[in-house]
Amino acid sequence: MSAVGKRLENVYIVAFARTAFTRFSRKEPQKDDFWDVRPEELAAVPVRAILEKTGVKPEDVEDLLTGTALPVGEQWLYGGRHVVFAAKLPYTIPAAHIDRQCASSITTVAFGAMEVATGMADVVIAGGVEKMSKTPMYENPHIEINPKFLTDEEYVRLYNLPIGYVMGLTAERLAEVSGIKREEMDMWSLRSHRRAAEAYEKGYFKDEIVPVAVEKDGQRKVVDRDQSVRPDTSLEALAKLPPVFKPDGVITAGNSSPLNSGAAYIMLVSGEVVKKHGLQPLAKIRAVAFAGVPPEVMGMGPVPASKKALEKAGLTVKQIGRWEINEAFAVVTLYAIKQLGLDPEIVNTRGGAIAIGHPLGATGARIIGTLARQMQIDGVDYGVATLCVGGGQGAAVVLERV
């Protein structure tokens, strides 16, 4: 079968919604505004909003797919059924809970798209949630790594997981092998904050963020704005930040994504459902692809994944008018731009994860949804959403404007 023959057909994104992404520090995770909100309750907010936006009846949903990078502790979602319960949806809706680390919700979207494309379903809600304050990546008592992967010489030689398990060290290694300097990373980080701040000023995020009312320190507050965006930051301020992961390193808190909590979902439907309900699609999914790279340079992942996805879609890099390349670290985005030969002006045009945030399991759906919206607003025909994945992977989705 030709590459063009492998493209997805008849899969439309008709709605996208998310919560705002909170911010907190590793030292004070309880400062998270979502600290007392269960992950499934966070997930229920955009799920309900999507149903209200489209007017699709809950009983018509044929699958509800939720991704998280750390499905332990509070984020054990009972095979995804907790989201069905929290959203008070009919028990007839099946669900699944999927982990592909940072690509968890790109994977739920991919699986949902395959269900629609093969005719196994006509309506799927797919996305993800991550509450990083109570389910941290590191020093989590519910996560037990096989010690052999860190001590056995053959495992270390094959996969170098002493670096591969520490995301910041993988970013350091990528900076080292690519020759990307700290100054470039800090400049990109500043751009991310400025682009996101500008988008907020223009009201861009109002159409995707669903406000969440919480009780914090005895007072009621509404969380309706991403908390990591810093309009007042500067190159001087970023340059003063010390390296985080190694004494002579280049990866700082300023050129990395912060710690966040949040949820994001999209609705995928068939062309028949579009016609039946009179829906206006945001975009059509053309292709999805995943790729593997060495764990110690997991930030390389978007490059081979994007190339594979574009080949399946029968498109070239030059035909893509918008890119969302997740800013897990600035070096990841810069590496992809250089390797793919991209114009930076068409990448993360309304800011990226360094400013907006990166709640791991929610990010894939977030970048797909915001890409689809930008393509409509800016009149761009094709776009790619892509990210790197812990463990040494990349994921990419190709969208076509309808």
C-alpha positions in Angstrom: 0.0 0.0 0.0 1.3 3.5 -0.9 2.0 6.1 1.8 -1.0 8.1 0.6 -3.2 5.0 1.0 -2.4 4.9 4.7 -4.0 8.3 5.5 -6.9 8.4 7.8 -10.3 9.2 6.2 -13.6 10.4 7.5 -12.4 11.6 10.9 -13.3 15.1 12.0 -12.5 17.2 15.0 -15.7 19.1 15.8 -15.0 20.5 19.3 -12.1 21.1 21.7 -12.2 22.2 25.3 -9.7 22.3 28.2 -9.2 23.6 31.7 -6.7 26.3 32.4 -3.4 24.9 33.5 -2.3 25.7 37.1 1.2 26.1 38.3 3.0 25.2 41.5 6.5 24.3 42.7 8.0 20.9 43.6 8.6 22.2 47.1 5.1 23.4 47.6 2.7 21.1 45.5 -0.2 22.0 47.8 -0.2 25.4 46.3 -1.7 23.9 43.2 -5.2 25.5 42.8 -6.4 22.0 41.7 -4.9 20.3 44.8 -8.3 19.4 46.2 -9.9 18.6 42.8 -9.8 14.9 41.8 -8.3 14.2 38.3 -11.5 12.6 37.0 -13.4 15.7 38.2 -11.0 17.9 36.3 -11.4 15.7 33.2 -15.2 15.9 33.5 -15.2 19.7 33.0 -14.0 19.8 29.3 -15.9 16.5 28.5 -19.2 18.1 29.6 -18.3 21.4 27.8 -17.7 19.5 24.5 -21.1 17.9 24.7 -22.7 21.3 25.3 -20.8 22.9 22.5 -21.8 20.3 19.9 -25.3 19.4 21.1 -24.4 15.7 20.6 -26.4 13.6 23.1 -24.2 11.9 25.7 -25.8 8.5 24.9 -24.5 8.9 21.3 -20.9 8.8 22.5 -19.4 5.4 21.7 -16.1 5.7 23.5 -14.5 8.0 26.1 -10.7 7.7 26.1 -8.5 9.3 28.7 -4.7 9.5 28.8 -2.4 10.1 31.8 1.4 9.7 32.0 1.2 8.5 35.6 -1.8 6.3 36.1 -1.2 5.8 39.8 -2.6 7.1 43.1 -5.4 9.6 42.5 -4.9 9.1 38.7 -6.0 5.4 38.8 -9.1 6.0 36.8 -10.6 2.5 36.9 -10.0 1.9 33.2 -11.3 5.4 32.4 -14.7 4.7 33.9 -14.1 7.3 36.7 -14.3 10.1 34.0 -17.7 8.7 32.9 -18.9 8.8 36.5 -17.5 12.2 37.4 -19.1 13.7 34.2 -22.4 12.0 35.2 -22.6 10.4 31.7 -24.7 7.3 30.9 -23.1 4.1 32.1 -23.6 2.7 28.6 -20.5 4.7 27.4 -17.4 2.5 27.4 -14.1 4.0 28.4 -10.4 3.4 28.5 -7.4 4.8 30.3 -4.2 5.0 28.3 -0.5 5.7 29.1 2.1 6.7 26.6 3.8 9.3 28.9 3.7 12.8 27.3 1.9 11.4 24.2 -0.9 9.8 26.3 -3.6 12.1 24.9 -2.2 12.1 21.4 -2.5 8.3 21.7 -6.2 8.6 22.8 -6.9 10.8 19.8 -5.1 8.4 17.5 -7.0 5.4 18.9 -10.3 7.3 18.7 -9.5 8.4 15.1 -8.9 4.8 14.2 -12.2 3.7 15.6 -14.0 6.4 13.6 -12.0 5.7 10.4 -12.7 2.0 10.5 -16.4 2.5 11.2 -16.2 1.0 14.7 -17.6 4.2 16.1 -19.1 7.5 14.9 -18.6 9.6 18.0 -15.5 9.4 20.3 -14.3 11.9 23.0 -10.6 11.6 23.5 -8.1 13.6 25.6 -6.2 13.4 28.9 -5.7 14.8 32.3 -2.7 15.1 34.6 -2.6 16.3 38.2 1.2 16.6 38.7 0.9 18.0 42.3 -0.3 14.7 43.8 1.1 12.3 41.2 4.6 13.6 40.7 7.1 12.1 38.2 9.9 11.8 40.8 9.9 10.5 44.4 6.5 9.0 43.8 6.0 6.0 46.2 3.6 4.4 43.7 6.2 4.1 41.0 8.8 1.3 41.2 11.5 1.2 38.5 13.2 -2.1 37.8 16.6 -1.5 39.4 18.3 -3.7 36.8 17.6 -1.0 34.2 19.9 1.3 36.2 22.6 -1.1 37.3 23.0 -3.9 34.7 25.8 -3.0 32.3 24.0 -4.4 29.2 20.8 -2.4 29.9 22.8 0.7 30.6 24.7 0.2 27.3 21.6 -0.4 25.3 19.4 2.4 26.7 21.4 4.6 29.1 18.4 4.9 31.4 20.3 6.6 34.2 19.9 9.6 31.9 16.8 8.4 30.1 14.7 8.4 33.3 15.6 12.0 34.1 13.9 14.3 31.6 16.1 17.3 32.4 19.3 15.2 31.7 17.9 14.1 28.4 17.5 17.7 27.5 21.0 18.4 28.5 22.2 15.6 26.3 20.2 16.8 23.4 21.7 20.3 23.8 25.1 18.8 23.9 24.8 16.6 20.8 22.9 19.3 18.8 25.1 22.3 19.7 22.1 24.4 20.6 23.2 27.1 23.1 21.5 28.3 26.2 21.1 31.8 24.7 18.9 30.3 21.9 16.8 28.4 24.5 16.3 31.5 26.6 15.3 33.5 23.6 12.8 30.9 22.5 11.4 30.8 26.1 10.9 34.6 26.1 9.1 34.3 22.8 6.8 31.6 24.2 5.8 33.9 27.1 5.3 36.9 24.8 3.3 35.0 22.2 1.0 33.5 24.9 0.6 36.9 26.6 -0.3 38.5 23.3 -2.8 35.7 22.6 -4.4 36.3 26.0 -4.7 40.0 25.3 -6.5 39.3 22.1 -8.9 36.9 23.8 -7.7 33.8 21.9 -7.9 31.4 24.8 -11.5 32.2 25.8 -12.9 29.9 23.2 -11.0 26.8 24.6 -10.7 27.3 28.3 -13.6 26.2 30.5 -13.5 28.0 34.0 -13.3 25.8 37.1 -14.5 27.0 40.4 -12.4 25.8 43.4 -12.1 26.3 47.1 -8.6 27.4 48.1 -7.5 28.5 51.6 -11.2 28.8 52.6 -12.1 31.1 49.7 -13.9 30.4 46.4 -12.0 31.3 43.3 -12.4 30.6 39.6 -9.4 29.2 37.6 -9.8 30.4 34.1 -6.3 31.4 33.0 -3.1 29.5 32.5 -0.9 30.4 35.5 2.6 29.9 34.0 2.4 32.8 31.4 4.8 35.5 32.5 4.3 38.7 30.3 6.9 40.5 32.4 9.9 38.1 32.0 13.0 39.2 30.2 16.2 37.8 28.7 18.1 39.3 31.7 15.8 37.5 34.1 16.1 34.2 32.3 19.9 34.4 32.0 20.2 34.7 35.8 18.5 31.4 36.4 20.9 28.6 37.5 21.0 25.2 35.7 18.8 22.6 37.4 20.0 19.2 36.4 23.8 19.5 36.4 26.2 22.2 37.7 27.6 23.2 34.3 24.4 22.6 32.4 22.2 24.8 30.2 18.7 23.6 31.2 17.0 25.9 33.6 13.6 26.4 35.1 13.2 29.2 32.6 13.8 27.2 29.4 11.8 24.2 30.6 8.1 23.6 30.9 6.8 24.1 34.5 4.8 21.8 36.8 1.1 22.0 36.0 -2.3 20.3 36.4 -5.1 20.4 33.9 -7.3 18.5 31.4 -8.0 18.7 27.7 -10.4 16.8 25.3 -11.6 16.8 21.7 -14.6 15.2 20.0 -14.0 13.0 17.0 -16.8 12.2 14.7 -17.5 10.7 11.3 -18.6 12.6 8.2 -22.1 11.1 8.7 -22.4 12.6 12.2 -21.2 16.0 10.9 -24.1 16.0 8.4 -26.6 14.6 10.8 -26.0 17.3 13.5 -25.0 20.1 11.2 -21.6 20.4 12.9 -18.8 22.7 11.7 -15.6 20.7 11.9 -12.4 22.4 13.1 -10.2 20.1 11.2 -9.9 16.6 9.6 -7.2 14.2 10.9 -5.1 13.1 8.0 -2.5 10.9 9.7 -1.0 9.9 13.0 2.5 8.4 13.6 4.8 7.4 16.5 8.5 6.8 16.5 11.2 5.5 18.8 14.6 7.3 19.6 17.3 6.7 22.2 15.9 7.3 25.7 18.8 9.6 26.6 17.8 12.0 23.8 14.1 11.6 23.9 13.7 15.2 22.7 14.6 14.0 19.2 11.3 12.2 19.0 9.2 14.9 17.1 11.5 14.7 14.1 11.1 11.1 13.0 7.4 11.0 14.2 6.6 14.1 12.0 8.3 12.7 9.0 6.4 9.4 9.3 3.1 11.2 9.8 3.7 13.4 6.8 4.6 10.5 4.6 1.4 8.7 5.6 -0.6 11.9 4.8 1.1 12.2 1.4 2.4 15.7 2.4 5.7 17.4 2.6 7.2 19.7 5.3 6.8 22.7 3.0 3.1 22.2 2.7 2.6 22.6 6.5 1.5 26.1 7.5 1.3 25.7 11.2 3.3 23.6 13.7 2.6 22.9 17.4 5.9 21.4 18.7 5.5 20.8 22.5 8.0 22.8 24.5 8.8 20.2 27.1 12.2 22.0 26.9 13.1 24.8 24.5 15.9 22.7 23.1 13.3 20.1 21.9 11.4 22.6 19.8 14.6 24.3 18.5 16.0 20.9 17.5 12.9 20.0 15.6 12.9 23.4 13.8 16.5 23.0 12.7 16.2 19.3 11.7 13.0 19.8 9.7 14.0 23.1 8.2 11.0 25.1 9.6 10.3 28.8 9.6 10.1 29.6 13.3 7.3 32.1 12.6 4.9 29.2 11.9 5.8 27.3 15.1 3.8 27.7 18.3 2.4 31.0 17.1 0.3 31.6 20.3 2.9 30.4 22.7 4.0 26.9 23.9 4.2 24.8 27.0 7.0 26.9 28.5 4.4 29.6 29.0 1.1 27.7 28.8 2.1 24.6 30.8 2.6 20.9 30.3 0.3 18.7 32.4 1.7 15.6 30.8 -1.3 13.5 29.9 -3.3 16.6 28.7 -0.8 18.2 26.5 -1.3 16.1 23.3 -5.0 17.0 23.2 -4.2 20.6 24.0 -1.7 21.0 21.1 -4.0 19.2 18.7 -7.0 21.3 19.7 -5.2 24.7 19.6 -3.6 23.7 16.3 -7.0 23.0 14.8 -8.4 26.4 16.0 -5.4 28.3 14.7 -5.7 26.7 11.3 -9.3 28.0 11.1 -8.5 31.5 12.4 -5.4 31.9 10.2 -6.7 30.2 7.1 -4.0 27.5 7.0 -4.7 24.3 5.1 -2.4 21.9 6.9 -0.8 21.6 10.4 1.2 19.2 12.5 1.1 18.8 16.3 4.0 16.9 17.7 5.8 16.2 20.9 8.6 14.2 22.5 7.9 11.3 24.9 9.7 10.1 28.0 11.3 6.7 27.4 12.5 7.8 23.9 9.5 8.3 21.6 7.9 10.9 19.4 4.3 11.4 18.3 2.7 13.5 15.6 -0.7 14.2 14.1 -1.3 15.8 10.7 -4.5 18.0 10.4 -6.3 19.3 7.4 -8.5 22.4 7.6 -12.1 21.7 6.5 
